C-alpha cells in the first residue's frame, strides 16, 4: 500500500538520546540543555534542512531550535529546558525532529558553482536565475506583510538580472535573503520523526545532592533516651553546617510487636527492645502513622519547617512491607499471600525466615486497591510537604506499579525525588530508573580497586546508562559495613573512611553517608570478617537498638566531610557526572580523574591513594584536552583540601600521597 | 492511568536482532536459523520462563521455541526458518517473545533448599509440599486427558507425603513432572513483547552468489558485429562453466538518439555510434522494450531458457531515467521537472551536463502514477521470468518509493533479488538495504590496504549492519577501473587482478566482476592516472561502443576465477559472512582471514599478498578458536588453489607469497 504522501523524501533515524526506542523518557534538570543528534538524509543530491520541535507538557505550540549539519548525514541541535528557577517547567517535555528537502538551498549552491564556472559556460545562468526567482516567489507566498514584499522584490531583481544579458554575473545572493527564505520553509513534504520522544525534567537536587542518613531514635541529646523528631530538628543546623542538603531517616512509623527482633538481630526481643523500623505497622497505625515515641504530626511539621529553613530536604523511607500487626493485614487480607494452612506467608529466603515481615502480593486480585493504597502513602506524606522519598527494596515490588505510582505522585508534585534502594542485577536496577526513579543506589560500595572503579563509573556516567540512571553513591548504609572498613588499626581505618568518602563526593554528584557511624569511623561488624567470609552487618546495629554517638570524638572526620561538601558547592564540575574523565597514572594504587563543568570553566582533578596502609607515588599522564588545557604549557593546581598550590607543566606530574593525606582535590587554574 | 492488567510483572527488552527498533525486517535465507536474544526479568526473586513465538506470514498459529537463560537476565532462543527447499516459506516472517513468572519453578528451587537444610529445620516441609500440590493442581486444570490425570496424581502424592510426618524427606520432584507442568504454563499474567519483529526470508542466492557482468552488444562471435541476446545465450554455458550463477547485463532497452554520446563519452555521436545503454528510451519504446539490434522477446525468452538450464539467473539492469526520446517524456510530462523556459531539466552537476538523460521527478503531483509505472517495469520483466534486478543509482530516487515498490514485487515473486548500485554515503546505502534491497554494492573497490579491508569488512559483516545489509563486492565495474589496475607491467597487472578477485571471492559470499575486461586484465584508462588525479573510466569503454575481446589470450585469469568459484561451491565457509575472522600477521602487506561454516565443520583460511610487485613473508599468529582448533596441537592446511598440503603446529605459521602466487586459500583439516 502506498503511503498517504509519497513525496516525503527525508529519513530521520538514530535519534539520541532516547531510552528503549523512546519507550521511557530521558532525564534532565531544569535549566539544562541537551544535545540531540540524529541521522537525517534523503535521496539524491538535494540539500536537507531540519529543525528540532520541543515543548513542555503545559504548552501546545512547539518551540523550535536549529540543527547543525555534522559529517556523514549526522545533525545536532541543542534543546534548552527552561531556566533554573522556572518551576512551572518541571516535569514532562517532549521533542521530535522535522526535516525537509530545501530546494532553495540546493539552488544557491548550484548557482555558486555555475558562477564559479561562468568563464567556460555562462549561458545557463539567466535560466538558473529565473528558477531561483520562482523559489523566492514561493517563499513569498508563504510569508506575510513586509517579508512577503521583500521576497517578491528579490525575485523581481533576479529576473531583471536574468534579462540583463551580462558577460559576467556577480552573485545576487545575500545572507539576509537566505535568512528570509529560510524563515518560510516549504514544509509540504516534510518528515516528522515518530514517536515523539520524552524528557523528564527534575529540579537541580535530582542531580546534585548530598545525603545524610540518621536514626531519629538515636538523636536524643540525653544519653539512654529515645530520640524524637524534635531532637532531629535540633540536629538539623549541624547537619546543614556539614554541607548536607538531604536528611534521610529510616521509617518513622509504628513498629510491629509480633516476632519483633532484639539487638543484633536476635530472634526474640526483650521488653523495651525497640525493634526494626522496617517492621512497619502496629495497633497505632501503618505507613501513614508516626511511632508515638518519635512524636506527633505537629513535631513532624515543626521538623519540616526547620529543615526548610536550613535548605534541607527531609527524605522519608518508604518500605512497602508490613509487620503482622499492620492494620492492612486484617483490613485487606487479599493483599497478602495465604498458605494452605491459613497463615500468611512471611518473607523468607529458605531456609532463612523473616517472620516479622509480610511481603505484599502484587498478584492480588485486588491489585488496583493495593496500588491505590500504596500511592496513598506517597500522597499522604507529599501533602505534608515531603519531596524526597528513599524507597526500600523497590525491586521486590512489581515494575509496572512503580511506573504508574511515580507518575501519579509527580503529577501533583513534579519536584519530588525518588531514590531507589535496589541492590540487585543491573537490568532490574536500570528498569527501575527507566520507570521513574530519580536516583539509584549503586554497586559503589563493592567497587574498590582502580580497575573496578574505572569500569563502573565509565559505565554509569556515559550514555546510554546516564540518559536515565542517576547514581547516588554511598560508602556505607545501615545494612552495609564493607569489609574494608572492618579494621582495628585506627590510622588505617581513618584512612579508608577518608578515602571512600572522598571518592564518593568527587566521583558522583549525588552521594550520601550513614552517620554518625561514618564520620565516627564505626567499623565493628556483627560477625568479624575472616579470610573466608565477611559479614556486612554492624555490631550493635541501630537497625535493632538505640545507639549513642560521641560526636566530639577528635578522630571524627566530620571536618573533612564538611570540607568536601563545601568544595562540591563551590565547584560546578562536581555537580554533574557527564564530564568525568579518568587519567592514566603509573601506579594501580593511585586513581586520578577529572570532572569539568559543561562550559569547561571549572575543572577539578582528583587523585586518590587507594592504599590505606602506605604512601603511594606515581606519575600522572594527564589527558590535557579533558582538563581544557593545551598539551604544552604551564598551569597551576590548587589543592582545595589543603590550600597548597603547585605549578605544573605539560601532561606529566609527580604525586606522592600518604594514607593520612589520602587525596588531592585539585582545582585547575589555566595560565593567564 | 493504570494498565489494564497490572499483574504482568515481566519486562522484555533489548530484543536482538532488530533493525531501527523493529521498523525494518532483518534479513535471512530459507533454511537458516537465527539466534534471538533479549533481556527478560521481573521483580523480586520469582523465577521467569519465556518462549519465542514465530510464524510465516501464511500461518495464523505461532510456532514456539524455548529460551535458554544466560547470565545477567539475558536469554537466547533459536528460530529456524523453514527447510532450504520449502519455497512457500519465503518472504515475511514475524516473531515476538512471551514471558511470565514461573511460580512452580520458583517453588521447586525453594523446596530443594528446604530439603538441603532439613537437618536444621524440617518443620516447614509439609506446608511447602502442600503449596507445591496446589501449583501442580493448577497445571492440571490447564491440561487435558492423561496429562491432567498424571498431574492430579502427582498433587495427591505431594499431599500424602506432607501427611506422612517423616523425619527425613527425599525430593518428590522428578524431571518428568517438571516437564509436564512446564507444558501447561500459567500465562494469565504473561507479557508479550511489542512490537512484533519481522524477518525477510530470501532464497539462498540472496546470500551466496557469483555475478558476471557483460555487454550483450559485445557478445557476438563475429568481429565487428552487434551482439544479440542469442549470442548471450551461446555464451552462457562458458560463463556457467566458470562457476558464475548470475549473469547481469546493462540495460537492454532502446537507446535515445537525442544528445547520444559517442565513443569515449564524446558529446557528439557519429552515425552508427551505438550510444549508452543507460540513455533509455526511443521511438521503439522505453523500459519494457528491447533494443531491436539485440533481438526480440522470443530471443529474450530463449536466452532465459538457456540460463535456467545452466542454473544461471539473468539479472536485468533497472535504471529509472529517460532519454529525451523516451515515450514517457511526451506521455507523462508531469513526471519530469520543467524549467521556466519550458524545457525539461536534464541531469546535471553544475557545471557538468548530462543532456542525454532526464531524471524523474519524485515530487511530481502524479507521483502515484509514476510509482505505478516504475513498479510496472519490474512487474513486466518479473512476469517474463526475471528474478534478479540490479538497480542503477537507487539513491537518486525517493526512498519511500523503493520500500513500497520492492514490497509489491516481492508479493508476487518473493524469490526476487534486488541489488542496489548505490555508491554514496553510508546512511543512504544502509537505508536502501533496510528498505528492501536484497544485496548492495560496497566501497570494496576503494578499500585496498590491510587496515582499510579489516575495518570495512568488520563493519559490514557484523551486527547491526549485517542484520540488514548484504555486501556484493566488485573489483571492477564498467564505471570503475580503480587506479590500482592501471598498470603497464603485465606481471604486476596480472598480480593485482588476481589479488582483487581472490579477495572478493573469499571475503564476501556475494561478489561479481565485469568481464571479459576483468579476466583479460583490461587496465587502460580513458585518462591516464597521474600522481595528482586519476580517472576510473575505461579507455574505449563499452558504455559507449562495441568491444571485441580475445578470450583465448593466454594471460587470461579465467582459470583462476573458475577455480575460485569451484572452491566457493565446495566450501560452506565461503557461502556466508558472519564467521569472518581476521588473524594477526607480522606484515602489513599480508592479510589473513578465516571463514567458517555455521557448524564449524568447514573452515577456510585465506592469506593474501597485498603487494603486486614483490614477495612478502611473515608469521601468522592464528586465533585458534576461530579455526575450530585447540591452542596446542598439529593440523593440516590444504591450499585449494595449488593442492599443496602443509603440516602445521599450534598458532604460529610462516608464510611466503610471491606476487604470482598471490594467495593461499587453505582448507583447515584438524588432526584426527
Interface residues (C-beta under 8 A of the other chain):
Chain A: X1 X2 X3 X6 X7 X8 X9 X11 X13 X14 X20 X21 X22 X39 X41 X42 X43 X44 X45 X72 X73 X101 X110 X111 X113 X114 X117 X120 X121 X124 X127 X130 X131 X134 X189 X339 X340 X341 X349 X350 X351 X362 X363 X367 X368 X371 X395 X396 X397 X398 X399 X400 X401 X404 X425 X426 X427 X428 X431
Chain B: X1 X2 X3 X6 X7 X8 X9 X11 X13 X14 X20 X21 X22 X39 X41 X42 X43 X44 X45 X72 X73 X101 X110 X113 X114 X117 X120 X121 X124 X127 X130 X131 X134 X189 X339 X340 X341 X349 X350 X351 X362 X363 X367 X368 X371 X395 X396 X397 X398 X399 X400 X401 X404 X425 X426 X427 X428 X431
